[in-house]
Amino acid sequence: MADRLAKQLAKFLRKQRGDLTFKQFSRKVGVSDSTLHRMEMAEQNVTLKTLEQICDRLKCSVADVFGE
């Protein structure tokens, strides 16, 4: 299940990033560009605190990320 959730988060982040660079988008969501890259590759475990921060900064809910 964790792999499936990581892949859903990765897909969501790639979609939200659009044409922004890793550096630009990482600043927007408040994580390092290397962490963002690992999250987009579904290789990074994400804490609930980090997930909450990302959702706050993107003005979305956790349901928006995992609701598909």
Distance bins in CASP14 RR format, pairs under 12 A and 6 or more apart:
PFRMAT RR
TARGET T0000
AUTHOR 0000-0000-0000
RMODE 2
METHOD distances of the structure
MODEL  1
1 7 0 0 0 0 0 1 0 0 0 0 0
1 8 0 0 0 0 0 1 0 0 0 0 0
1 66 0 0 0 0 0 1 0 0 0 0 0
2 8 0 0 0 0 0 1 0 0 0 0 0
2 9 0 0 0 0 0 1 0 0 0 0 0
2 42 0 0 0 0 1 0 0 0 0 0 0
2 43 0 0 0 0 0 1 0 0 0 0 0
2 44 0 0 0 0 0 1 0 0 0 0 0
2 45 1 0 0 1 0 0 0 0 0 0 0
2 46 0 0 0 0 0 1 0 0 0 0 0
3 9 0 0 0 0 0 1 0 0 0 0 0
3 10 0 0 0 0 0 1 0 0 0 0 0
3 42 1 0 0 1 0 0 0 0 0 0 0
3 43 0 0 0 0 0 1 0 0 0 0 0
3 45 0 0 0 0 0 1 0 0 0 0 0
4 10 0 0 0 0 0 1 0 0 0 0 0
4 11 0 0 0 0 0 1 0 0 0 0 0
4 42 0 0 0 0 1 0 0 0 0 0 0
4 66 0 0 0 0 1 0 0 0 0 0 0
4 67 0 0 0 0 0 1 0 0 0 0 0
4 68 0 0 0 0 0 1 0 0 0 0 0
5 11 0 0 0 0 0 1 0 0 0 0 0
5 12 0 0 0 0 0 1 0 0 0 0 0
5 39 0 0 0 0 0 1 0 0 0 0 0
5 42 0 0 0 0 1 0 0 0 0 0 0
5 44 0 0 0 0 0 1 0 0 0 0 0
5 45 0 0 0 0 0 1 0 0 0 0 0
5 46 0 0 0 0 1 0 0 0 0 0 0
5 48 0 0 0 0 0 1 0 0 0 0 0
5 51 0 0 0 0 1 0 0 0 0 0 0
5 62 0 0 0 0 0 1 0 0 0 0 0
5 65 0 0 0 0 1 0 0 0 0 0 0
5 66 1 0 0 1 0 0 0 0 0 0 0
5 67 0 0 0 0 0 1 0 0 0 0 0
5 68 0 0 0 0 0 1 0 0 0 0 0
6 12 0 0 0 0 0 1 0 0 0 0 0
6 13 0 0 0 0 0 1 0 0 0 0 0
6 38 0 0 0 0 1 0 0 0 0 0 0
6 39 1 0 0 1 0 0 0 0 0 0 0
6 40 0 0 0 0 0 1 0 0 0 0 0
6 41 0 0 0 0 1 0 0 0 0 0 0
6 42 1 0 1 0 0 0 0 0 0 0 0
6 43 1 0 0 1 0 0 0 0 0 0 0
6 44 1 0 0 1 0 0 0 0 0 0 0
6 45 1 0 0 1 0 0 0 0 0 0 0
6 46 1 0 0 1 0 0 0 0 0 0 0
6 51 0 0 0 0 0 1 0 0 0 0 0
6 65 0 0 0 0 0 1 0 0 0 0 0
6 66 0 0 0 0 0 1 0 0 0 0 0
7 13 0 0 0 0 0 1 0 0 0 0 0
7 14 0 0 0 0 0 1 0 0 0 0 0
7 39 0 0 0 0 0 1 0 0 0 0 0
7 40 0 0 0 0 0 1 0 0 0 0 0
7 41 0 0 0 0 1 0 0 0 0 0 0
7 42 1 0 1 0 0 0 0 0 0 0 0
7 43 0 0 0 0 0 1 0 0 0 0 0
7 44 0 0 0 0 0 1 0 0 0 0 0
7 65 0 0 0 0 0 1 0 0 0 0 0
7 66 0 0 0 0 0 1 0 0 0 0 0
7 68 0 0 0 0 0 1 0 0 0 0 0
8 14 0 0 0 0 0 1 0 0 0 0 0
8 15 0 0 0 0 0 1 0 0 0 0 0
8 39 0 0 0 0 0 1 0 0 0 0 0
8 40 0 0 0 0 0 1 0 0 0 0 0
8 42 0 0 0 0 1 0 0 0 0 0 0
8 46 0 0 0 0 0 1 0 0 0 0 0
8 51 0 0 0 0 0 1 0 0 0 0 0
8 62 0 0 0 0 0 1 0 0 0 0 0
8 63 0 0 0 0 0 1 0 0 0 0 0
8 64 0 0 0 0 0 1 0 0 0 0 0
8 65 1 0 0 1 0 0 0 0 0 0 0
8 66 1 0 1 0 0 0 0 0 0 0 0
8 67 1 0 0 1 0 0 0 0 0 0 0
8 68 1 0 0 1 0 0 0 0 0 0 0
9 15 0 0 0 0 0 1 0 0 0 0 0
9 16 0 0 0 0 0 1 0 0 0 0 0
9 29 0 0 0 0 0 1 0 0 0 0 0
9 31 0 0 0 0 0 1 0 0 0 0 0
9 36 0 0 0 0 0 1 0 0 0 0 0
9 38 0 0 0 0 0 1 0 0 0 0 0
9 39 1 0 0 1 0 0 0 0 0 0 0
9 40 0 0 0 0 1 0 0 0 0 0 0
9 41 0 0 0 0 0 1 0 0 0 0 0
9 42 1 0 0 1 0 0 0 0 0 0 0
9 43 0 0 0 0 0 1 0 0 0 0 0
9 44 0 0 0 0 1 0 0 0 0 0 0
9 45 0 0 0 0 0 1 0 0 0 0 0
9 46 1 0 0 1 0 0 0 0 0 0 0
9 50 0 0 0 0 0 1 0 0 0 0 0
9 51 1 0 0 1 0 0 0 0 0 0 0
9 54 0 0 0 0 1 0 0 0 0 0 0
9 55 0 0 0 0 0 1 0 0 0 0 0
9 58 0 0 0 0 0 1 0 0 0 0 0
9 60 0 0 0 0 0 1 0 0 0 0 0
9 62 0 0 0 0 1 0 0 0 0 0 0
9 64 0 0 0 0 0 1 0 0 0 0 0
9 65 1 0 1 0 0 0 0 0 0 0 0
9 66 1 0 0 1 0 0 0 0 0 0 0
9 67 0 0 0 0 0 1 0 0 0 0 0
9 68 0 0 0 0 0 1 0 0 0 0 0
10 16 0 0 0 0 0 1 0 0 0 0 0
10 17 0 0 0 0 0 1 0 0 0 0 0
10 36 0 0 0 0 0 1 0 0 0 0 0
10 37 0 0 0 0 0 1 0 0 0 0 0
10 38 0 0 0 0 1 0 0 0 0 0 0
10 39 1 0 0 1 0 0 0 0 0 0 0
10 40 1 0 1 0 0 0 0 0 0 0 0
10 41 1 0 0 1 0 0 0 0 0 0 0
10 42 1 0 1 0 0 0 0 0 0 0 0
10 43 0 0 0 0 1 0 0 0 0 0 0
10 44 0 0 0 0 1 0 0 0 0 0 0
10 46 0 0 0 0 0 1 0 0 0 0 0
10 65 0 0 0 0 0 1 0 0 0 0 0
10 66 0 0 0 0 0 1 0 0 0 0 0
11 17 0 0 0 0 0 1 0 0 0 0 0
11 39 0 0 0 0 0 1 0 0 0 0 0
11 40 0 0 0 0 1 0 0 0 0 0 0
11 41 0 0 0 0 0 1 0 0 0 0 0
11 42 0 0 0 0 1 0 0 0 0 0 0
11 65 0 0 0 0 1 0 0 0 0 0 0
11 66 0 0 0 0 0 1 0 0 0 0 0
11 67 0 0 0 0 0 1 0 0 0 0 0
11 68 0 0 0 0 1 0 0 0 0 0 0
12 18 0 0 0 0 0 1 0 0 0 0 0
12 29 0 0 0 0 0 1 0 0 0 0 0
12 39 0 0 0 0 1 0 0 0 0 0 0
12 40 0 0 0 0 1 0 0 0 0 0 0
12 42 0 0 0 0 0 1 0 0 0 0 0
12 46 0 0 0 0 0 1 0 0 0 0 0
12 51 0 0 0 0 0 1 0 0 0 0 0
12 54 0 0 0 0 1 0 0 0 0 0 0
12 55 0 0 0 0 0 1 0 0 0 0 0
12 58 0 0 0 0 1 0 0 0 0 0 0
12 60 0 0 0 0 1 0 0 0 0 0 0
12 61 0 0 0 0 0 1 0 0 0 0 0
12 62 0 0 0 0 0 1 0 0 0 0 0
12 63 0 0 0 0 0 1 0 0 0 0 0
12 64 1 0 0 1 0 0 0 0 0 0 0
12 65 1 0 1 0 0 0 0 0 0 0 0
12 66 0 0 0 0 1 0 0 0 0 0 0
12 67 0 0 0 0 1 0 0 0 0 0 0
12 68 0 0 0 0 1 0 0 0 0 0 0
13 20 0 0 0 0 0 1 0 0 0 0 0
13 22 0 0 0 0 0 1 0 0 0 0 0
13 25 1 0 0 1 0 0 0 0 0 0 0
13 26 0 0 0 0 0 1 0 0 0 0 0
13 28 0 0 0 0 0 1 0 0 0 0 0
13 29 1 0 0 1 0 0 0 0 0 0 0
13 31 0 0 0 0 1 0 0 0 0 0 0
13 35 0 0 0 0 0 1 0 0 0 0 0
13 36 1 0 0 1 0 0 0 0 0 0 0
13 37 0 0 0 0 1 0 0 0 0 0 0
13 38 0 0 0 0 0 1 0 0 0 0 0
13 39 1 0 1 0 0 0 0 0 0 0 0
13 40 1 0 1 0 0 0 0 0 0 0 0
13 41 0 0 0 0 0 1 0 0 0 0 0
13 42 0 0 0 0 1 0 0 0 0 0 0
13 44 0 0 0 0 0 1 0 0 0 0 0
13 46 0 0 0 0 1 0 0 0 0 0 0
13 50 0 0 0 0 0 1 0 0 0 0 0
13 51 0 0 0 0 0 1 0 0 0 0 0
13 54 1 0 0 1 0 0 0 0 0 0 0
13 55 0 0 0 0 0 1 0 0 0 0 0
13 57 0 0 0 0 0 1 0 0 0 0 0
13 58 0 0 0 0 1 0 0 0 0 0 0
13 60 0 0 0 0 0 1 0 0 0 0 0
13 64 0 0 0 0 0 1 0 0 0 0 0
13 65 0 0 0 0 1 0 0 0 0 0 0
14 20 0 0 0 0 0 1 0 0 0 0 0
14 22 0 0 0 0 0 1 0 0 0 0 0
14 25 0 0 0 0 1 0 0 0 0 0 0
14 36 0 0 0 0 0 1 0 0 0 0 0
14 37 0 0 0 0 0 1 0 0 0 0 0
14 39 0 0 0 0 1 0 0 0 0 0 0
14 40 1 0 1 0 0 0 0 0 0 0 0
14 41 0 0 0 0 1 0 0 0 0 0 0
14 42 0 0 0 0 0 1 0 0 0 0 0
15 25 0 0 0 0 0 1 0 0 0 0 0
15 40 0 0 0 0 0 1 0 0 0 0 0
15 58 0 0 0 0 0 1 0 0 0 0 0
15 60 0 0 0 0 0 1 0 0 0 0 0
15 64 0 0 0 0 0 1 0 0 0 0 0
15 65 0 0 0 0 0 1 0 0 0 0 0
15 68 0 0 0 0 0 1 0 0 0 0 0
16 24 0 0 0 0 0 1 0 0 0 0 0
16 25 1 0 0 1 0 0 0 0 0 0 0
16 26 0 0 0 0 0 1 0 0 0 0 0
16 28 0 0 0 0 1 0 0 0 0 0 0
16 29 0 0 0 0 1 0 0 0 0 0 0
16 36 0 0 0 0 0 1 0 0 0 0 0
16 39 0 0 0 0 0 1 0 0 0 0 0
16 40 0 0 0 0 0 1 0 0 0 0 0
16 54 0 0 0 0 1 0 0 0 0 0 0
16 55 0 0 0 0 0 1 0 0 0 0 0
16 57 0 0 0 0 0 1 0 0 0 0 0
16 58 1 0 1 0 0 0 0 0 0 0 0
16 59 0 0 0 0 0 1 0 0 0 0 0
16 60 0 0 0 0 1 0 0 0 0 0 0
16 64 0 0 0 0 1 0 0 0 0 0 0
16 65 0 0 0 0 1 0 0 0 0 0 0
17 23 0 0 0 0 0 1 0 0 0 0 0
17 24 0 0 0 0 1 0 0 0 0 0 0
17 25 1 0 1 0 0 0 0 0 0 0 0
17 26 0 0 0 0 1 0 0 0 0 0 0
17 27 0 0 0 0 0 1 0 0 0 0 0
17 28 0 0 0 0 1 0 0 0 0 0 0
17 29 0 0 0 0 1 0 0 0 0 0 0
17 31 0 0 0 0 0 1 0 0 0 0 0
17 33 0 0 0 0 0 1 0 0 0 0 0
17 36 0 0 0 0 1 0 0 0 0 0 0
17 37 0 0 0 0 0 1 0 0 0 0 0
17 39 0 0 0 0 0 1 0 0 0 0 0
17 40 1 0 0 1 0 0 0 0 0 0 0
17 54 0 0 0 0 0 1 0 0 0 0 0
17 58 0 0 0 0 0 1 0 0 0 0 0
18 24 0 0 0 0 1 0 0 0 0 0 0
18 25 1 0 0 1 0 0 0 0 0 0 0
18 28 0 0 0 0 0 1 0 0 0 0 0
18 40 0 0 0 0 0 1 0 0 0 0 0
19 25 0 0 0 0 1 0 0 0 0 0 0
20 26 0 0 0 0 1 0 0 0 0 0 0
20 27 0 0 0 0 1 0 0 0 0 0 0
20 28 1 0 0 1 0 0 0 0 0 0 0
20 29 0 0 0 0 0 1 0 0 0 0 0
20 33 0 0 0 0 0 1 0 0 0 0 0
20 36 0 0 0 0 0 1 0 0 0 0 0
20 40 0 0 0 0 0 1 0 0 0 0 0
20 58 0 0 0 0 0 1 0 0 0 0 0
21 27 0 0 0 0 1 0 0 0 0 0 0
21 28 0 0 0 0 0 1 0 0 0 0 0
21 33 0 0 0 0 1 0 0 0 0 0 0
21 36 0 0 0 0 0 1 0 0 0 0 0
21 37 0 0 0 0 0 1 0 0 0 0 0
22 28 0 0 0 0 0 1 0 0 0 0 0
22 29 0 0 0 0 0 1 0 0 0 0 0
22 31 0 0 0 0 0 1 0 0 0 0 0
22 32 0 0 0 0 1 0 0 0 0 0 0
22 33 1 0 1 0 0 0 0 0 0 0 0
22 34 0 0 0 0 1 0 0 0 0 0 0
22 35 0 0 0 0 1 0 0 0 0 0 0
22 36 1 0 1 0 0 0 0 0 0 0 0
22 37 1 0 1 0 0 0 0 0 0 0 0
22 38 0 0 0 0 0 1 0 0 0 0 0
22 39 0 0 0 0 0 1 0 0 0 0 0
22 40 0 0 0 0 1 0 0 0 0 0 0
22 41 0 0 0 0 0 1 0 0 0 0 0
23 29 0 0 0 0 0 1 0 0 0 0 0
23 30 0 0 0 0 0 1 0 0 0 0 0
23 31 0 0 0 0 0 1 0 0 0 0 0
23 32 0 0 0 0 1 0 0 0 0 0 0
23 33 1 0 1 0 0 0 0 0 0 0 0
23 34 0 0 0 0 0 1 0 0 0 0 0
23 35 0 0 0 0 0 1 0 0 0 0 0
23 36 0 0 0 0 1 0 0 0 0 0 0
23 37 0 0 0 0 0 1 0 0 0 0 0
24 30 0 0 0 0 0 1 0 0 0 0 0
24 33 0 0 0 0 1 0 0 0 0 0 0
24 36 0 0 0 0 0 1 0 0 0 0 0
25 31 0 0 0 0 1 0 0 0 0 0 0
25 32 0 0 0 0 0 1 0 0 0 0 0
25 33 0 0 0 0 1 0 0 0 0 0 0
25 35 0 0 0 0 0 1 0 0 0 0 0
25 36 1 0 0 1 0 0 0 0 0 0 0
25 37 0 0 0 0 0 1 0 0 0 0 0
25 39 0 0 0 0 0 1 0 0 0 0 0
25 40 0 0 0 0 1 0 0 0 0 0 0
25 54 0 0 0 0 0 1 0 0 0 0 0
25 57 0 0 0 0 0 1 0 0 0 0 0
25 58 0 0 0 0 1 0 0 0 0 0 0
26 32 1 0 1 0 0 0 0 0 0 0 0
26 33 1 0 1 0 0 0 0 0 0 0 0
26 34 0 0 0 0 1 0 0 0 0 0 0
26 35 1 0 0 1 0 0 0 0 0 0 0
26 36 1 0 1 0 0 0 0 0 0 0 0
26 37 0 0 0 0 1 0 0 0 0 0 0
26 38 0 0 0 0 0 1 0 0 0 0 0
26 39 0 0 0 0 1 0 0 0 0 0 0
26 40 0 0 0 0 0 1 0 0 0 0 0
26 53 0 0 0 0 0 1 0 0 0 0 0
26 54 0 0 0 0 0 1 0 0 0 0 0
26 57 0 0 0 0 0 1 0 0 0 0 0
27 33 0 0 0 0 1 0 0 0 0 0 0
27 35 0 0 0 0 0 1 0 0 0 0 0
27 36 0 0 0 0 1 0 0 0 0 0 0
27 57 0 0 0 0 1 0 0 0 0 0 0
28 36 0 0 0 0 1 0 0 0 0 0 0
28 53 0 0 0 0 0 1 0 0 0 0 0
28 54 0 0 0 0 1 0 0 0 0 0 0
28 56 0 0 0 0 0 1 0 0 0 0 0
28 57 1 0 0 1 0 0 0 0 0 0 0
28 58 1 0 0 1 0 0 0 0 0 0 0
28 59 0 0 0 0 0 1 0 0 0 0 0
29 35 0 0 0 0 1 0 0 0 0 0 0
29 36 1 0 0 1 0 0 0 0 0 0 0
29 39 0 0 0 0 1 0 0 0 0 0 0
29 40 0 0 0 0 0 1 0 0 0 0 0
29 46 0 0 0 0 0 1 0 0 0 0 0
29 50 0 0 0 0 1 0 0 0 0 0 0
29 51 0 0 0 0 0 1 0 0 0 0 0
29 52 0 0 0 0 0 1 0 0 0 0 0
29 53 1 0 0 1 0 0 0 0 0 0 0
29 54 1 0 1 0 0 0 0 0 0 0 0
29 55 0 0 0 0 1 0 0 0 0 0 0
29 56 0 0 0 0 1 0 0 0 0 0 0
29 57 1 0 1 0 0 0 0 0 0 0 0
29 58 1 0 0 1 0 0 0 0 0 0 0
29 59 0 0 0 0 0 1 0 0 0 0 0
29 60 0 0 0 0 0 1 0 0 0 0 0
29 65 0 0 0 0 0 1 0 0 0 0 0
30 36 0 0 0 0 1 0 0 0 0 0 0
30 39 0 0 0 0 0 1 0 0 0 0 0
30 49 0 0 0 0 0 1 0 0 0 0 0
30 50 0 0 0 0 1 0 0 0 0 0 0
30 51 0 0 0 0 0 1 0 0 0 0 0
30 52 0 0 0 0 0 1 0 0 0 0 0
30 53 1 0 0 1 0 0 0 0 0 0 0
30 54 1 0 0 1 0 0 0 0 0 0 0
30 55 0 0 0 0 0 1 0 0 0 0 0
30 56 0 0 0 0 1 0 0 0 0 0 0
30 57 1 0 0 1 0 0 0 0 0 0 0
30 58 0 0 0 0 0 1 0 0 0 0 0
31 37 0 0 0 0 1 0 0 0 0 0 0
31 38 0 0 0 0 1 0 0 0 0 0 0
31 39 1 0 0 1 0 0 0 0 0 0 0
31 40 0 0 0 0 0 1 0 0 0 0 0
31 44 0 0 0 0 1 0 0 0 0 0 0
31 46 0 0 0 0 1 0 0 0 0 0 0
31 47 0 0 0 0 0 1 0 0 0 0 0
31 49 0 0 0 0 0 1 0 0 0 0 0
31 50 1 0 0 1 0 0 0 0 0 0 0
31 51 0 0 0 0 0 1 0 0 0 0 0
31 53 1 0 0 1 0 0 0 0 0 0 0
31 54 1 0 0 1 0 0 0 0 0 0 0
31 57 0 0 0 0 1 0 0 0 0 0 0
31 58 0 0 0 0 0 1 0 0 0 0 0
32 38 0 0 0 0 1 0 0 0 0 0 0
32 39 0 0 0 0 0 1 0 0 0 0 0
32 44 0 0 0 0 0 1 0 0 0 0 0
32 50 0 0 0 0 0 1 0 0 0 0 0
33 39 0 0 0 0 0 1 0 0 0 0 0
33 40 0 0 0 0 0 1 0 0 0 0 0
34 40 0 0 0 0 0 1 0 0 0 0 0
34 41 0 0 0 0 0 1 0 0 0 0 0
34 43 0 0 0 0 0 1 0 0 0 0 0
34 44 0 0 0 0 1 0 0 0 0 0 0
35 41 0 0 0 0 0 1 0 0 0 0 0
35 43 0 0 0 0 0 1 0 0 0 0 0
35 44 1 0 0 1 0 0 0 0 0 0 0
35 45 0 0 0 0 0 1 0 0 0 0 0
35 46 0 0 0 0 1 0 0 0 0 0 0
35 47 0 0 0 0 0 1 0 0 0 0 0
35 50 0 0 0 0 1 0 0 0 0 0 0
35 53 0 0 0 0 0 1 0 0 0 0 0
35 54 0 0 0 0 0 1 0 0 0 0 0
36 43 0 0 0 0 0 1 0 0 0 0 0
36 44 0 0 0 0 1 0 0 0 0 0 0
36 46 0 0 0 0 0 1 0 0 0 0 0
36 50 0 0 0 0 0 1 0 0 0 0 0
36 54 0 0 0 0 1 0 0 0 0 0 0
36 57 0 0 0 0 0 1 0 0 0 0 0
37 43 0 0 0 0 1 0 0 0 0 0 0
37 44 0 0 0 0 1 0 0 0 0 0 0
38 44 1 1 0 0 0 0 0 0 0 0 0
38 45 0 0 0 0 1 0 0 0 0 0 0
38 46 0 0 0 0 1 0 0 0 0 0 0
38 50 0 0 0 0 0 1 0 0 0 0 0
39 45 0 0 0 0 1 0 0 0 0 0 0
39 46 1 0 0 1 0 0 0 0 0 0 0
39 47 0 0 0 0 0 1 0 0 0 0 0
39 50 0 0 0 0 1 0 0 0 0 0 0
39 51 0 0 0 0 1 0 0 0 0 0 0
39 54 0 0 0 0 1 0 0 0 0 0 0
39 65 0 0 0 0 0 1 0 0 0 0 0
40 46 0 0 0 0 0 1 0 0 0 0 0
40 54 0 0 0 0 0 1 0 0 0 0 0
44 50 0 0 0 0 1 0 0 0 0 0 0
44 51 0 0 0 0 0 1 0 0 0 0 0
44 54 0 0 0 0 0 1 0 0 0 0 0
45 51 0 0 0 0 0 1 0 0 0 0 0
46 52 0 0 0 0 1 0 0 0 0 0 0
46 53 0 0 0 0 1 0 0 0 0 0 0
46 54 1 0 0 1 0 0 0 0 0 0 0
46 55 0 0 0 0 0 1 0 0 0 0 0
46 62 0 0 0 0 0 1 0 0 0 0 0
46 65 0 0 0 0 0 1 0 0 0 0 0
46 66 0 0 0 0 0 1 0 0 0 0 0
47 53 0 0 0 0 1 0 0 0 0 0 0
47 54 0 0 0 0 0 1 0 0 0 0 0
48 54 0 0 0 0 0 1 0 0 0 0 0
48 55 0 0 0 0 0 1 0 0 0 0 0
48 62 0 0 0 0 1 0 0 0 0 0 0
49 55 0 0 0 0 0 1 0 0 0 0 0
49 56 0 0 0 0 0 1 0 0 0 0 0
50 56 0 0 0 0 0 1 0 0 0 0 0
50 57 0 0 0 0 0 1 0 0 0 0 0
50 62 0 0 0 0 0 1 0 0 0 0 0
50 65 0 0 0 0 0 1 0 0 0 0 0
51 57 0 0 0 0 0 1 0 0 0 0 0
51 58 0 0 0 0 0 1 0 0 0 0 0
51 60 0 0 0 0 0 1 0 0 0 0 0
51 61 0 0 0 0 0 1 0 0 0 0 0
51 62 1 0 0 1 0 0 0 0 0 0 0
51 63 0 0 0 0 0 1 0 0 0 0 0
51 64 0 0 0 0 0 1 0 0 0 0 0
51 65 1 0 0 1 0 0 0 0 0 0 0
51 66 0 0 0 0 1 0 0 0 0 0 0
52 58 0 0 0 0 0 1 0 0 0 0 0
52 60 0 0 0 0 0 1 0 0 0 0 0
52 61 0 0 0 0 0 1 0 0 0 0 0
52 62 1 0 0 1 0 0 0 0 0 0 0
52 65 0 0 0 0 0 1 0 0 0 0 0
53 60 0 0 0 0 0 1 0 0 0 0 0
53 62 0 0 0 0 0 1 0 0 0 0 0
54 60 0 0 0 0 1 0 0 0 0 0 0
54 61 0 0 0 0 0 1 0 0 0 0 0
54 62 0 0 0 0 1 0 0 0 0 0 0
54 64 0 0 0 0 0 1 0 0 0 0 0
54 65 0 0 0 0 1 0 0 0 0 0 0
55 61 1 0 0 1 0 0 0 0 0 0 0
55 62 1 0 1 0 0 0 0 0 0 0 0
55 63 0 0 0 0 1 0 0 0 0 0 0
55 64 1 0 0 1 0 0 0 0 0 0 0
55 65 1 0 0 1 0 0 0 0 0 0 0
55 66 0 0 0 0 0 1 0 0 0 0 0
56 62 0 0 0 0 0 1 0 0 0 0 0
58 64 0 0 0 0 1 0 0 0 0 0 0
58 65 0 0 0 0 1 0 0 0 0 0 0
60 66 0 0 0 0 0 1 0 0 0 0 0
60 67 0 0 0 0 0 1 0 0 0 0 0
61 67 0 0 0 0 1 0 0 0 0 0 0
END
